[in-house]
Amino acid sequence: MTQSERSDTGVTAGGATKGDKMYLATTPEAKQSGTLVLETFEIAYRTDIGLIRQGNEDNYFVVGQGADLKTQGVLVGVADGMGGHNAGEVASLVAVETLASYYDPAFLALEPEERLADAVKRANIRILDLSNQNLDMQGLGTTLTALCLKESKAIVAHVGDCRIYLYRRGQLSQMTMDHSLVQEAVREGILTPEQARVHPQRNIITRALGTQDDLEVDTLTLPIQAGDVYLLASDGLHGLIEDFEIEDIIHQEYNNVDRITEALVQSALAEGGNDNVTVVVVKVPQAEGALDGEPGSPGGPGDDGDVTLP
């Protein structure tokens, strides 16, 4: 899907529609890139097989419901699969399809963190069942990181080492904590972040869907602010591109979410492209009347107060 289409209903060209929901890029055939421009959000997504791998085990999705996404919300996610015989791609696809299928406004109306975590756990059960029922699928698993933007809140559910970044008023911060061997060593003071980036065990995951019955899901809720940019990325990006480089790219291309995704993926390829790389960018509109670099935009001083989406 390379087309973009302005829509008040949340359905973009190339997306598969079920009722009043939109589903984007949840099948291998749909994996390319695209942009979704809505009244409430701008969303761009892009994936690349990289320069080394023979297949793409990443999957991602965007799902929303109804014309009023301000109150109904939008849910996006990225998953990075693992396992031989195409099992990794199957696991990540099951994860994103499960989360997308369980999403509706009523589902997240009460206790949204718990509901989103429950959906991740349902995906975990489905993947475990696949592994137990198919010899070729034994050992499959996937990371999964999801973000729901609804009314004035951002709700996160996270397992593994895909990441969510928040770019706010010119500064990038990591919202999720990697469930990996080296990041645990960093948190315990055994390794420095610089040592972790080049450590031979940096790709060892300590938590993933399909690897344990009782899965722990990290959750987080924080207020949305006008001008926010949320980036979901597989480790094919942040394993090669440092955070300050990601921040620079978002700052330079802030006014075009599609160019943000393109520049991020191209930067990862330029650094060797040794893994699949997938990114999803969601931008919240700036405060009414704010210009680039002025108060209310990421380059300006801005207002630290929380906002309700326009």
VEXTIZA-81175 format. One line per 5 residues: number of its first residue (from 1); for each residue x, y, z of N, C-alpha, C. Coordinates in pm, 1 decimal. Atoms other than C-alpha are relative to their C-alpha. Last residue first. Layout:
N
NUM	X Y Z X Y Z X Y Z ~ ...
***
This chain:
310
310	93.8 -89.7 68.2 -889.2 1901.4 1846.3 -111.7 -77.3 -68.0 ~ -21.2 -4.9 143.6 -735.4 1649.5 2086.6 -101.9 90.2 -66.0 ~ 96.9 89.3 61.1 -766.4 1742.1 2451.8 14.3 13.6 -149.8 ~ 99.0 -51.5 93.2 -452.9 1896.8 2591.2 -100.6 -108.6 -32.7 ~ 62.9 105.3 79.0 -216.8 1853.1 2881.5 -106.9 61.5 -88.9
305	128.2 52.8 -45.8 -21.4 2157.2 2994.7 -52.3 -108.7 -90.7 ~ -17.3 130.3 -62.1 347.1 2199.2 2915.5 -131.3 -62.9 43.1 ~ 70.2 -3.4 -127.4 273.0 2478.5 2670.1 8.1 -138.6 60.0 ~ 118.6 82.0 -24.8 519.8 2511.2 2388.2 -60.6 23.3 136.6 ~ 9.0 26.1 -142.5 873.5 2650.4 2391.8 -121.2 -80.2 39.2
300	17.7 -117.7 -82.4 915.3 2611.8 2017.0 -15.9 -36.1 145.5 ~ -121.9 -78.7 -1.1 1061.4 2341.4 1798.1 -8.9 120.3 90.4 ~ -108.0 67.2 -70.5 795.2 2087.3 1883.6 127.4 80.8 4.8 ~ -64.3 91.8 93.0 510.4 2325.1 1793.2 122.4 -57.9 68.2 ~ 98.4 100.4 38.9 278.1 2481.2 2050.7 52.9 -96.2 -103.3
295	64.7 67.1 -112.7 487.6 2795.5 2079.0 -111.1 -93.2 -46.5 ~ 60.8 -95.6 -90.8 664.1 2864.6 1746.3 -65.8 -73.7 115.9 ~ -101.3 -70.9 -75.1 913.9 2651.1 1551.5 -55.0 101.5 97.0 ~ -121.4 76.4 -23.7 654.1 2548.9 1294.9 101.7 86.4 74.0 ~ -80.0 18.5 119.6 341.4 2758.2 1338.0 125.2 -77.9 35.4
290	-143.9 11.9 -19.3 80.6 2734.1 1613.8 68.3 -24.4 -133.1 ~ -69.6 -126.3 18.9 -265.2 2868.9 1529.0 149.9 -8.2 18.0 ~ 57.2 -86.9 101.9 -453.5 2572.5 1674.0 75.2 132.3 -5.3 ~ 101.1 -89.3 -54.5 -223.0 2354.8 1881.7 -45.6 97.0 -107.4 ~ -49.1 -105.9 -86.3 -33.6 2105.0 1670.8 -116.7 82.9 52.7
285	-4.0 -136.7 53.0 -203.6 1795.6 1534.6 54.5 98.8 101.9 ~ 117.2 -71.3 -50.5 -103.5 1459.2 1686.8 6.7 143.2 -51.9 ~ -17.6 -140.6 -37.6 144.6 1261.7 1478.5 -133.7 58.9 43.2 ~ 130.0 -63.3 -22.4 157.4 882.2 1461.1 25.0 141.6 50.3 ~ -4.2 -134.4 -58.4 465.2 714.9 1311.4 -142.0 53.5 10.7
280	132.0 -62.5 10.4 495.6 340.3 1245.4 8.7 133.2 73.1 ~ 32.4 -118.5 -79.1 838.0 188.9 1178.3 -144.5 41.1 -26.3 ~ 139.6 -41.9 10.7 964.4 -148.8 1061.1 -24.4 118.6 91.1 ~ 23.7 -125.8 -70.8 1319.0 -269.7 993.3 -142.7 45.7 -27.4 ~ 122.1 -65.7 47.1 1413.4 -626.0 905.7 -19.6 127.2 81.3
275	123.1 58.4 -52.1 1770.3 -691.2 1014.4 -117.8 62.6 -73.3 ~ -20.2 141.7 -32.3 2128.3 -634.7 897.2 -122.1 -68.3 59.2 ~ 126.4 69.4 21.9 2043.6 -311.3 716.5 5.1 -147.4 32.9 ~ -22.9 141.7 22.6 2409.2 -206.7 708.2 -125.5 -81.5 -21.2 ~ -87.2 52.6 -105.3 2411.5 145.2 851.3 19.2 -150.9 -10.5
270	-132.8 -58.0 20.4 2274.5 290.3 525.8 100.3 -50.0 103.6 ~ -62.2 70.7 112.6 1980.2 52.2 555.5 141.6 50.5 -24.2 ~ -33.1 134.6 -46.0 1898.8 189.6 900.6 67.6 -80.7 -110.4 ~ -114.7 -12.7 -90.2 1920.2 546.3 769.8 42.6 -136.4 52.6 ~ -119.7 -17.3 82.1 1691.6 456.8 478.4 125.1 13.9 86.2
265	-32.9 128.3 61.5 1432.0 322.6 721.1 126.9 10.8 -83.7 ~ -41.3 94.5 -103.1 1437.4 637.6 933.3 42.9 -132.8 -60.7 ~ -134.8 -36.1 -44.7 1432.4 872.0 634.2 50.9 -96.1 106.6 ~ -96.5 28.8 106.8 1133.1 694.2 479.1 142.5 27.4 45.8 ~ -17.3 145.1 9.6 936.6 689.3 804.3 103.6 -36.1 -106.0
260	-63.1 49.7 -122.7 995.5 1060.8 865.4 25.8 -149.7 -11.6 ~ -144.1 -21.6 13.4 923.7 1140.5 500.3 74.1 -40.9 127.1 ~ -50.4 99.1 94.3 581.0 981.2 539.0 150.5 14.4 -18.7 ~ -20.8 127.5 -69.0 515.0 1182.4 854.2 52.6 -108.3 -93.8 ~ 39.7 103.1 95.5 569.9 1513.4 677.1 28.4 -137.4 59.7
255	123.7 -35.7 69.2 586.2 1834.7 884.8 -48.2 -105.7 -98.6 ~ 116.4 -3.1 -89.1 839.7 1699.0 1134.3 -131.1 22.0 -74.4 ~ 112.6 37.0 86.3 1096.5 1605.0 870.1 -133.8 10.2 73.1 ~ -18.5 -52.1 135.7 1398.8 1778.1 1025.1 -122.6 -23.9 -86.9 ~ -1.6 -146.5 -2.7 1287.9 1726.6 1386.0 6.0 57.5 -141.5
250	137.0 -45.9 -27.1 1192.2 1363.6 1326.6 -6.1 151.7 -0.2 ~ 83.3 28.4 117.2 1527.7 1296.5 1161.2 -142.3 49.5 22.4 ~ -33.4 -94.8 107.4 1725.7 1470.6 1436.3 -90.1 -20.3 -121.1 ~ 51.7 -132.3 -36.9 1546.4 1275.5 1710.4 25.6 101.8 -110.3 ~ 145.1 6.9 17.0 1617.8 945.7 1536.7 -62.8 135.3 29.6
245	22.3 -2.3 144.3 1983.8 1042.9 1510.9 -149.0 -7.8 -31.6 ~ -17.2 -138.5 43.7 1992.4 1133.9 1880.7 -19.0 13.1 -150.9 ~ 117.1 -82.3 -29.7 1840.3 795.5 1961.6 15.3 143.5 -48.5 ~ 4.2 -48.3 -137.7 2110.2 597.1 1788.4 -114.6 98.5 18.6 ~ 6.8 -145.7 -3.1 2040.3 413.8 1464.9 -12.8 46.3 144.8
240	-99.6 -59.8 89.4 2150.1 53.7 1416.6 8.1 151.3 10.9 ~ -124.8 73.0 -13.2 1973.7 -146.0 1687.9 111.8 57.9 -84.1 ~ -76.3 -52.5 -113.9 1709.0 124.9 1706.2 126.2 -79.7 29.4 ~ -30.2 -143.8 0.5 1590.9 55.0 1352.6 90.1 36.5 116.2 ~ -74.7 -26.8 122.3 1606.4 -321.4 1303.3 29.5 147.0 -19.1
235	-140.9 -19.2 -33.0 1500.9 -336.9 1666.7 87.6 13.0 -123.5 ~ -64.3 127.2 -30.5 1142.3 -276.8 1558.8 148.6 24.2 24.1 ~ -108.5 48.6 84.5 1000.1 73.4 1580.1 47.7 -136.8 45.1 ~ -14.9 140.8 -33.7 692.8 256.8 1707.2 102.7 -58.4 -95.5 ~ -69.2 89.2 92.2 726.1 635.3 1687.0 5.3 -139.3 59.4
230	-27.2 130.4 -59.2 485.1 878.7 1853.0 60.2 -90.0 -107.5 ~ -26.3 101.6 102.0 492.5 1245.1 1750.5 38.0 -128.6 72.8 ~ -73.6 123.2 -29.5 329.2 1496.3 1984.6 21.7 -82.5 -126.5 ~ -130.8 2.4 63.2 221.9 1833.3 1841.9 81.8 -123.6 27.6 ~ 1.2 -44.7 139.3 -67.0 1882.4 2082.9 142.3 1.7 -54.0
225	-12.1 -143.9 17.8 -15.3 1687.8 2403.1 -0.9 32.8 -148.8 ~ -39.5 -48.0 132.1 -136.0 1339.1 2492.3 13.0 151.7 4.2 ~ 84.0 -94.8 73.4 -149.0 1238.3 2857.8 59.7 37.1 -134.8 ~ -45.9 -136.6 -19.4 25.5 922.4 2977.5 -86.3 93.8 -82.8 ~ 92.6 -100.8 50.5 -73.6 560.7 3028.9 57.4 137.7 28.6
220	-29.5 -138.6 -36.7 167.8 268.8 3063.7 -108.0 89.0 -58.9 ~ 98.4 -97.8 46.0 154.7 -108.0 3040.6 34.2 137.3 55.4 ~ -20.2 -134.9 -52.0 417.2 -383.7 3057.9 -107.6 92.2 -56.1 ~ 8.6 -106.4 99.9 278.2 -728.9 2983.6 21.4 134.4 68.8 ~ 10.1 -131.8 -63.0 376.2 -1034.0 3190.2 5.9 107.2 -108.6
215	-75.5 -110.1 59.8 304.9 -1363.1 3015.8 -25.1 129.7 75.8 ~ 37.9 -114.7 -82.5 195.2 -1663.3 3219.5 82.2 120.6 -43.9 ~ 145.1 -2.2 -21.1 207.7 -1939.8 2959.6 -44.9 126.7 71.6 ~ 38.7 31.9 -137.5 560.3 -1871.7 2836.3 -150.7 12.8 15.3 ~ -109.6 63.9 -72.5 750.4 -1846.9 2506.5 -36.6 -39.6 142.0
210	-25.4 133.5 50.2 477.6 -1766.9 2254.1 107.5 -75.4 74.6 ~ 120.7 79.7 17.1 479.8 -1391.5 2313.0 38.8 -135.9 -57.0 ~ 61.9 -2.8 132.6 819.0 -1259.7 2420.1 -127.4 -81.8 2.0 ~ 145.5 11.2 -9.3 1026.2 -1180.0 2730.6 -59.0 11.3 -139.7 ~ 36.6 65.4 -125.5 1400.5 -1216.0 2790.6 -150.8 -15.6 17.8
205	121.7 -55.6 -58.3 1513.4 -1142.9 2434.8 -36.0 -78.1 126.3 ~ 68.0 100.3 -81.4 1872.6 -1214.7 2329.1 -115.9 65.8 74.2 ~ 125.4 41.9 63.1 1970.4 -977.2 2048.2 -75.9 -105.5 80.5 ~ 98.8 -109.0 -0.1 2234.1 -784.9 2246.0 -134.4 -40.9 -59.9 ~ 128.7 57.3 -41.2 2426.8 -1103.5 2324.4 -112.1 103.7 -2.1
200	36.5 115.1 85.1 2740.3 -1008.3 2126.6 -133.8 -63.4 36.1 ~ -19.2 125.1 -73.0 2745.5 -663.5 2297.5 -44.2 -118.4 -86.9 ~ -90.2 85.2 78.5 2778.5 -374.0 2053.3 21.3 -136.1 66.0 ~ 27.6 -11.7 143.8 2485.1 -155.9 2166.0 84.7 -95.5 -83.0 ~ 115.5 82.1 36.5 2511.5 -280.9 2525.6 -24.2 0.8 -150.2
195	-41.7 140.2 4.3 2861.8 -141.0 2566.2 -114.1 -90.5 -46.1 ~ -91.6 13.6 113.5 2741.1 208.4 2472.2 47.7 -144.5 -13.8 ~ 77.0 4.5 124.8 2443.8 180.4 2706.7 88.0 -18.5 -122.3 ~ 40.2 -134.7 38.5 2687.8 93.5 2988.0 -86.0 -10.4 -125.4 ~ -44.2 -51.6 129.2 2691.6 -261.0 3118.0 -39.4 146.1 -13.0
190	-105.9 90.8 44.3 2672.3 -410.7 3468.1 59.7 46.5 -132.1 ~ -130.0 -65.5 -6.5 2478.6 -116.6 3613.4 116.4 -86.8 -43.0 ~ -68.1 43.5 -121.7 2169.2 -324.3 3690.3 138.4 60.9 13.9 ~ 78.2 -46.0 -115.0 1962.6 -130.5 3435.0 65.2 -37.9 132.7 ~ -14.2 -145.9 -9.2 2235.8 -181.5 3176.0 -73.5 52.2 122.6
185	-134.6 -25.6 -51.7 2248.1 -555.5 3246.4 26.7 149.6 13.0 ~ 5.8 31.9 -141.9 1870.6 -573.1 3203.4 135.5 24.1 64.8 ~ 65.5 -113.2 -65.5 1917.8 -390.4 2874.7 -19.9 -25.8 148.8 ~ -94.4 -110.4 -18.5 2177.2 -647.7 2768.7 -65.2 119.4 68.4 ~ -106.6 32.4 -94.3 1954.0 -947.7 2830.3 90.2 119.8 25.2
180	-114.1 66.7 61.2 1649.0 -803.3 2659.9 110.1 -18.0 103.6 ~ -11.1 125.4 -73.7 1302.5 -692.0 2763.4 109.0 -83.4 -67.1 ~ -31.3 123.2 71.6 1349.0 -339.1 2635.6 4.5 -118.6 95.9 ~ -123.8 56.8 -51.2 1177.3 -67.9 2840.5 24.5 -133.2 -70.8 ~ 1.6 140.9 -37.6 913.4 144.2 2669.8 137.1 -44.3 48.6
175	112.1 26.9 -90.1 854.0 520.0 2652.0 0.4 -143.2 52.6 ~ 42.9 138.3 18.7 1189.2 623.1 2503.8 -105.8 -32.9 103.7 ~ -13.4 84.2 -118.7 1225.3 1001.6 2492.3 -53.7 -139.2 -30.9 ~ 41.8 139.0 15.6 1291.3 1238.5 2202.2 20.3 -74.8 131.1 ~ -78.7 98.4 -72.9 1305.7 1615.5 2249.1 -61.3 -139.0 -13.9
170	-138.9 6.6 42.9 1198.8 1895.7 2015.3 85.1 -103.4 69.7 ~ -67.1 -129.2 -10.1 874.7 1987.9 2187.3 150.1 -12.5 -23.4 ~ 83.6 -108.1 -53.1 765.0 1625.0 2224.1 84.7 126.1 18.2 ~ -68.8 -124.1 35.7 897.2 1323.0 2035.4 -91.7 114.7 39.1 ~ 82.2 -120.7 3.5 774.5 1008.4 2209.7 89.3 118.8 -31.8
165	-62.7 -127.5 -34.3 942.6 676.8 2135.1 -105.5 110.1 -4.7 ~ 79.4 -119.0 27.2 783.3 335.0 2141.5 79.0 119.9 49.3 ~ 3.9 -117.1 -87.2 1014.7 37.1 2113.2 -108.0 98.4 -42.5 ~ 46.2 -112.1 81.5 1035.2 -318.1 1984.7 -17.8 118.6 94.8 ~ -94.8 -108.9 22.2 1237.9 -511.5 2237.5 -35.2 90.7 -117.0
160	-112.0 20.7 90.5 999.3 -756.3 2398.5 86.6 122.0 -18.4 ~ -74.5 121.2 -32.8 648.9 -713.3 2542.7 114.3 -11.9 -100.6 ~ -133.4 26.8 55.0 464.4 -380.8 2551.0 57.7 -130.1 53.3 ~ -20.0 138.2 -43.8 118.8 -234.2 2601.3 125.2 -51.2 -70.2 ~ -103.8 86.2 55.7 89.7 145.5 2583.8 -10.3 -140.0 58.5
155	-3.6 123.0 -79.3 -201.5 385.0 2635.0 92.6 -98.4 -69.9 ~ -77.7 98.0 75.0 -182.4 746.7 2514.0 19.1 -121.4 90.0 ~ -95.0 91.5 -61.4 -455.9 964.2 2660.6 71.2 -86.1 -103.2 ~ -120.4 -75.3 -36.1 -651.7 1277.5 2565.3 109.0 -88.6 58.2 ~ 31.7 -124.2 -68.5 -934.4 1115.4 2366.5 129.9 70.9 36.6
150	144.8 -11.8 -18.2 -791.8 778.5 2265.4 -29.2 120.9 87.4 ~ 23.6 -141.7 -25.0 -445.4 705.7 2131.1 -150.4 21.1 2.2 ~ 135.4 -48.4 25.3 -369.6 334.2 2164.7 -7.0 147.8 35.6 ~ 32.2 -133.0 -51.4 -10.9 214.1 2131.4 -142.2 34.9 -39.7 ~ 121.4 -63.1 51.8 108.9 -143.0 2083.8 -25.3 132.0 70.6
145	11.9 -130.3 -64.8 441.0 -326.1 2118.4 -115.8 74.1 -64.6 ~ 119.7 -75.2 37.3 470.4 -694.7 2041.3 -6.2 128.0 81.8 ~ 18.8 -116.8 -84.3 771.3 -928.1 2042.1 -127.6 70.1 -45.3 ~ -3.4 -135.3 55.3 727.6 -1259.1 1872.6 -0.6 103.4 111.6 ~ 32.5 -103.0 -97.7 756.1 -1632.1 1919.4 6.2 136.0 -66.0
140	35.6 -130.8 53.6 803.1 -1957.8 1732.6 -34.6 95.3 113.4 ~ -104.0 -100.4 -19.6 991.9 -2238.9 1901.7 -34.5 136.2 -54.9 ~ -55.0 1.0 -134.8 774.0 -2514.2 1762.9 115.6 99.1 10.4 ~ 13.9 -129.7 -64.8 604.9 -2406.3 1442.3 57.5 2.3 141.6 ~ -79.5 -99.6 71.3 716.9 -2691.7 1220.1 -2.2 136.0 68.5
135	-142.1 24.8 -22.9 590.2 -2940.7 1477.0 87.0 105.8 -66.2 ~ -72.3 13.7 126.6 244.4 -2785.8 1468.7 149.1 -16.1 26.9 ~ 74.7 81.7 95.3 -13.9 -2815.9 1748.7 75.2 -26.3 -130.3 ~ 26.9 133.5 -55.1 195.8 -2695.9 2042.8 -63.5 -93.9 -101.6 ~ -126.3 68.8 -23.5 344.5 -2401.5 1854.2 -22.4 -142.7 48.0
130	-59.6 31.6 130.1 8.5 -2292.2 1719.7 127.2 -81.6 17.0 ~ 78.8 108.6 58.6 -144.8 -2315.7 2067.2 56.3 -42.1 -135.6 ~ -35.7 123.2 -70.7 136.9 -2105.0 2212.2 -75.0 -120.0 -57.1 ~ -132.0 38.4 50.9 75.0 -1842.9 1943.3 48.8 -127.1 68.6 ~ 15.1 48.5 137.8 -296.9 -1829.1 2020.4 133.6 -48.5 -55.5
125	62.7 132.9 -5.1 -227.4 -1804.5 2393.5 -14.4 -58.9 -139.5 ~ -99.1 93.8 -51.7 14.0 -1513.5 2341.9 -55.3 -142.4 2.5 ~ -90.1 28.4 111.8 -240.5 -1331.5 2127.7 106.2 -100.8 41.9 ~ 76.0 86.9 90.7 -489.2 -1362.8 2412.2 84.7 -37.4 -121.6 ~ -4.6 134.9 -57.1 -223.4 -1222.7 2646.4 -80.6 -99.1 -84.0
120	-134.3 53.3 25.6 -181.4 -919.4 2420.6 10.5 -143.1 53.0 ~ -5.0 32.3 142.6 -558.7 -864.9 2427.3 136.4 -57.1 -38.1 ~ 74.4 124.5 21.1 -555.6 -886.8 2807.5 3.3 -42.5 -146.7 ~ -86.7 109.7 -43.2 -281.5 -620.7 2821.4 -69.0 -134.7 -19.5 ~ -101.8 13.7 104.1 -502.9 -389.0 2617.6 97.2 -112.9 34.6
115	63.3 57.6 119.3 -796.1 -449.7 2850.7 103.1 -22.7 -111.2 ~ 27.0 141.3 -25.1 -583.7 -395.9 3161.2 -60.1 -67.0 -122.7 ~ -127.6 70.6 -10.3 -442.0 -67.5 3031.5 -22.8 -150.0 15.5 ~ -60.7 23.7 131.6 -785.8 47.8 2914.3 133.7 -72.2 6.1 ~ -126.0 68.1 -28.1 -956.9 -0.7 3252.8 76.2 -30.3 -129.0
110	-33.1 9.9 -141.2 -1295.7 105.5 3117.8 128.1 -80.4 16.4 ~ 69.3 -108.1 -70.5 -1372.7 229.0 2765.8 36.2 2.9 147.8 ~ -95.9 -81.2 -73.5 -1105.6 16.3 2600.1 -65.6 109.5 82.6 ~ -101.3 87.6 -58.6 -1328.5 -267.7 2480.1 96.1 78.7 87.8 ~ 54.3 50.9 -126.0 -1615.0 -24.5 2425.1 102.5 -85.8 73.4
105	4.1 -103.3 -103.9 -1407.8 163.8 2166.3 -50.6 -51.0 134.5 ~ 116.7 -83.6 26.7 -1323.0 -151.7 1965.8 -10.0 99.2 115.4 ~ 12.9 -142.7 -29.0 -1007.5 -358.4 1935.6 -138.6 53.8 -35.5 ~ 62.7 -22.0 -129.6 -1012.6 -734.8 1966.4 -27.3 146.9 28.0 ~ 135.0 56.2 -1.8 -952.5 -797.0 1597.1 -71.7 24.2 131.9
100	90.4 -79.2 83.3 -656.5 -558.8 1580.6 -143.3 -50.9 10.3 ~ 22.4 -129.0 -64.3 -483.6 -724.1 1875.1 -97.9 84.6 -79.7 ~ 77.8 20.7 -122.0 -531.4 -1069.9 1729.8 -30.2 132.5 67.8 ~ 139.2 25.7 37.4 -419.9 -964.1 1383.5 -87.8 -20.1 123.4 ~ 62.7 -126.2 41.0 -104.4 -803.8 1523.6 -145.5 -21.2 -40.3
95	2.7 -99.9 -106.8 -3.5 -1110.5 1724.5 -73.4 126.4 -42.9 ~ 104.9 38.2 -94.9 -98.4 -1368.7 1462.6 -13.5 106.2 109.0 ~ 127.7 -24.9 66.3 114.4 -1181.4 1207.9 -116.9 -35.5 91.9 ~ 23.9 -144.4 -4.0 411.8 -1167.8 1445.2 -132.4 35.5 -66.2 ~ 23.1 -44.9 -137.4 389.2 -1541.4 1507.1 -30.7 148.9 5.8
90	131.9 45.8 -43.0 348.4 -1631.6 1139.9 -31.5 53.6 139.1 ~ 98.1 -82.8 69.7 645.3 -1418.1 1038.8 -141.9 -38.6 39.5 ~ -6.0 -135.6 -53.5 857.8 -1582.4 1304.1 -101.0 91.7 -64.7 ~ 79.3 -7.0 -122.4 743.7 -1931.1 1206.9 -1.1 140.3 58.0 ~ 100.5 -106.9 10.7 869.7 -1885.3 850.7 -84.1 15.4 125.9
85	105.5 46.2 91.0 1054.0 -2220.6 878.8 -115.6 100.1 -8.9 ~ -31.9 46.6 133.9 1259.5 -2102.0 1178.9 -122.0 -38.2 -80.9 ~ 26.7 142.2 20.4 1161.5 -1890.8 1478.9 25.9 -39.6 -144.1 ~ -121.2 82.1 -6.6 1134.5 -1523.6 1570.3 -39.5 -146.2 -16.0 ~ 7.5 142.4 -27.2 880.4 -1250.9 1507.7 134.2 -69.2 2.3
80	-120.2 54.1 62.8 902.3 -873.2 1541.7 9.1 -147.2 37.3 ~ -43.2 128.5 -54.6 568.9 -705.7 1616.9 118.2 -51.5 -80.5 ~ -111.0 59.1 74.1 459.8 -343.6 1569.3 40.6 -128.5 71.1 ~ -91.3 93.6 -63.4 131.3 -186.7 1680.1 106.6 -50.5 -94.4 ~ -106.4 38.4 92.0 -124.3 84.1 1619.5 94.1 -94.7 73.1
75	-95.2 93.7 -59.3 -460.8 153.4 1784.2 101.1 -40.1 -106.1 ~ -72.3 72.9 103.0 -681.3 453.5 1704.9 104.5 -85.6 70.5 ~ -137.2 43.2 -15.1 -942.7 607.9 1930.5 57.3 -69.7 -121.7 ~ 0.7 144.8 20.3 -1319.2 630.9 1944.7 140.4 -57.9 7.1 ~ 59.8 67.7 -114.8 -1317.7 978.8 2102.4 5.4 -151.6 -13.9
70	-38.9 -72.5 -120.7 -1079.5 1159.0 1868.6 -52.8 -72.0 123.4 ~ -110.5 69.6 -64.0 -1126.9 887.6 1607.1 50.3 73.3 123.2 ~ -53.2 -86.6 -104.2 -1470.0 1028.8 1525.2 111.7 -72.4 74.4 ~ -49.1 -125.6 55.3 -1557.2 871.5 1190.5 70.6 84.7 103.9 ~ 90.9 -113.2 7.7 -1591.0 519.4 1319.9 66.0 125.1 -53.5
65	141.5 27.4 22.0 -1335.3 266.2 1432.4 -78.2 130.0 -4.1 ~ 83.2 -99.9 -66.0 -958.8 250.5 1424.1 -144.7 -30.7 -30.2 ~ 143.0 29.2 -3.5 -688.5 -0.1 1335.6 -71.6 110.1 76.6 ~ 68.6 -122.2 -41.9 -326.8 36.7 1226.5 -148.5 -32.2 -2.7 ~ 140.4 -25.1 31.3 -109.9 -272.4 1198.8 -40.7 138.2 47.4
60	51.3 -118.4 -68.6 244.9 -404.4 1195.5 -144.6 22.2 -40.6 ~ 135.4 -34.0 41.4 439.5 -714.0 1103.5 -45.6 121.7 77.9 ~ 72.9 -109.7 -64.0 809.6 -799.6 1114.3 -143.0 6.5 -52.8 ~ 74.9 54.3 -112.8 942.0 -1142.6 1013.8 -70.1 108.7 81.1 ~ 35.7 -106.9 -93.6 1052.7 -1023.9 669.2 -88.6 -58.1 110.0
55	143.1 -22.2 -17.8 1234.8 -1289.2 470.7 -23.3 110.3 100.8 ~ 70.6 55.2 115.6 1579.5 -1357.5 325.3 -150.9 20.1 8.3 ~ 99.1 104.6 -24.0 1761.5 -1132.0 572.0 -68.9 -43.9 -129.4 ~ -59.5 129.2 -33.5 2077.8 -939.7 481.8 -102.9 -112.1 4.8 ~ -98.5 38.4 100.8 1997.2 -605.4 318.2 57.4 -139.5 20.6
50	-140.3 -21.6 -31.4 1678.9 -510.1 499.7 90.3 -54.4 -108.5 ~ -61.6 127.9 -32.3 1332.6 -661.7 459.6 144.4 16.1 44.5 ~ -98.1 39.0 101.1 1181.7 -314.2 474.9 67.1 -128.4 46.3 ~ -81.6 114.3 -38.6 875.6 -181.3 655.8 94.3 -34.7 -114.1 ~ -95.2 46.9 101.1 693.0 151.8 646.9 76.4 -120.0 55.4
45	-55.1 129.6 -36.4 402.9 317.2 825.1 89.2 -48.1 -113.0 ~ -77.5 57.0 110.2 264.5 670.2 831.2 65.0 -128.7 48.3 ~ -65.2 127.1 -27.0 -11.4 813.2 1049.0 74.2 -45.6 -125.3 ~ -70.9 37.0 122.4 -144.0 1168.2 1070.7 81.4 -124.3 32.6 ~ -137.3 47.9 -1.6 -403.7 1205.0 1344.4 55.6 -6.7 -141.8
40	-57.6 -0.6 -133.8 -731.9 1378.7 1429.1 146.6 -38.9 3.4 ~ 24.9 -128.0 -66.2 -878.8 1481.9 1094.2 75.2 8.8 132.2 ~ 132.4 -11.1 -59.0 -716.8 1185.4 926.1 -15.5 136.5 64.8 ~ 20.6 -136.5 -47.5 -421.8 1140.3 692.8 -144.2 13.0 46.1 ~ 141.3 -16.7 -30.2 -309.9 777.3 652.4 -17.7 138.0 61.3
35	31.6 -113.5 -85.4 26.5 723.8 486.3 -150.5 9.5 15.1 ~ 118.7 -77.7 27.8 171.6 412.9 330.9 -17.9 111.8 99.5 ~ 0.0 -125.0 -74.1 448.8 160.1 313.2 -127.9 73.9 -32.6 ~ -86.1 -90.9 73.0 509.4 -194.6 201.2 11.6 128.0 80.8 ~ -112.7 -64.1 -65.2 365.7 -496.9 372.4 79.7 84.7 -97.5
30	24.4 -143.3 -13.9 22.8 -566.9 227.9 121.8 75.0 51.6 ~ 18.3 -60.8 132.0 102.0 -912.2 91.0 -12.3 151.8 8.7 ~ -127.0 -14.7 70.7 247.2 -1018.5 427.1 -14.6 69.8 -134.3 ~ -32.2 121.9 72.9 -86.6 -944.2 597.2 131.7 20.5 -72.3 ~ -3.2 111.7 -93.5 -176.2 -692.4 867.4 19.7 -133.2 -72.0
25	-129.7 66.3 -7.4 -84.8 -384.3 667.6 5.3 -109.1 105.7 ~ -107.1 -34.2 92.6 -393.3 -177.4 739.6 120.4 -88.8 26.2 ~ -113.4 85.9 -25.5 -725.0 -269.0 895.2 105.3 29.6 -105.7 ~ -98.9 1.1 106.1 -1000.4 -12.5 921.4 112.4 -93.1 42.7 ~ -139.5 0.7 -41.5 -1312.9 -65.7 1126.7 90.3 11.9 -121.8
20	-52.4 -135.0 5.0 -1662.3 43.8 1026.4 141.5 6.6 54.8 ~ 92.0 -89.9 -68.2 -1774.0 -302.8 929.9 51.5 141.2 -12.0 ~ 95.1 93.1 -60.5 -1464.2 -495.3 827.0 -95.4 84.7 82.9 ~ 98.3 -55.2 -91.7 -1253.3 -288.6 585.6 -93.2 -109.6 49.8 ~ 113.9 91.1 -1.6 -931.2 -403.4 422.5 -96.8 46.5 106.7
15	30.9 64.0 -127.1 -696.5 -114.0 355.6 -119.0 -93.1 -14.1 ~ -80.1 119.5 -19.4 -560.9 -38.4 10.6 -28.4 -72.6 129.4 ~ -11.9 82.7 119.5 -686.9 317.1 2.6 90.3 -118.9 27.6 ~ -92.5 -50.8 99.9 -748.0 442.6 354.8 5.8 -93.8 -119.3 ~ -31.9 106.1 94.7 -1042.2 394.0 588.8 87.0 58.1 -110.0
10	-108.3 83.6 -48.7 -1064.0 610.5 900.2 33.6 -114.4 -91.3 ~ 52.9 124.7 -53.9 -1405.3 751.2 821.5 108.7 -90.8 53.0 ~ 61.5 -27.7 -129.2 -1307.6 1114.1 773.2 -51.6 -126.7 65.0 ~ 123.4 71.3 -31.1 -1066.3 1023.8 497.2 -51.2 41.0 136.3 ~ 66.0 -69.7 -108.7 -776.1 1183.6 316.4 -136.0 -64.0 23.0
5	129.6 -53.9 35.4 -608.7 917.4 104.3 -58.7 70.6 121.3 ~ 57.8 -62.7 -118.0 -257.1 788.0 87.3 -128.3 68.5 -42.0 ~ 86.4 -115.1 17.1 -133.3 537.0 -163.9 -37.7 59.2 134.1 ~ -80.5 -119.6 8.4 167.2 314.3 -116.7 -84.4 124.1 -16.3 ~ 84.8 -119.0 0.0 0.0 0.0 0.0 88.0 123.6 0.0
***
